Amino acid sequence: MPISLVATCDLRQTQAEAYKEKFGAKAAYTDYRTMIQREKLDAVVICVGFDQKGRPLYPQLAIECMRLGVHVFIEKPPAATAAEVAE
């Protein structure tokens, strides 16, 4: 099944636009909630860093995206603790 990159998202508009151009997306956003609602996405790929303690930033984002009804692809590990994984 082919995958179509519909939109990119970054907190900085200039970066979101740069990713859009680089990867050939149709739209760029600074708010992932708005992006998911407007684009009617099937899935998102979350690529973010880690906090100052080395804990991944994506678990809470992934939970919110799944609650918005989209599948989520994330890096490993899925969370910093077993409790976060269960959530």
N, C-alpha and C positions, 0 to 999 in steps of 0.2 A: 504494500500500500504506500503510495507516495505521500510525502510530508510537504506541506506548504507553510513557509514561515510567513505568518500574517502580520505580526507586529513585534516591536521591540519595546523594552521598558527600562528606564534608568531614572533615578531621582533627578539627574541633571538633563535638561532638555537637549543640550548640545550633544551629550553623549548618546542619548536615545536616538537622535537623528543620525549620528555617525554610524551607529550599529545598523540602523535601518538601511542606510546607503551601502554599507560594507557587505551586509548579508542579503540584501534584496527584499526586505520586508516592505509591506504596503503602507504601514503606519508606525508612528513612534509615540510613546506615552511616558509620562512621569509618575503615573499612578496605576499600579497593576490591577486594582479593583475596577477602575474605569475601563481599562483595556479589556479585561475579561467580559465585562458587561456589554460593552459596545461591539466587540468583535465576535461574540458567541463562540469562543474557543473550545476545542475539545481537550487540549492539554497545554501545559506550560513547561518550559525548561527553566529551572532556577539556578543561576550561576552568581553567587555572592561570596563574600569572604567570611572572615572569622572575627569575633570580638576581641577585646584586649586580653582576655583570658585564654584565647585559642579555641573558643567554643564556636561551632558553626552558626551562622546567622539565619540559615534557611529553614530550620524546623518550623518556626512560627509562621513564616511565609507560606510554607507548604500546607500547613494545617488550614490557614485562611483560604488558600486557593482551592483546596479540596472541598471546603465548606461552600465555596462559590460554585461548585459543580464541575470542576475540571480535573483531569488527571495531571499528576505532577511527576516530573523527572528531576532528581536531585543527585548531588554528588554523594560519595561515601565519606564518612559514616553518615547514616540517616539522622543522627542527633548526637548530642554530647552524653546523654544518660539513657539508661533503659526506660526510665519513666517517660522521658520525652519521646522515645520511640513508640511506646504504648499509646501515648496521646495522639 
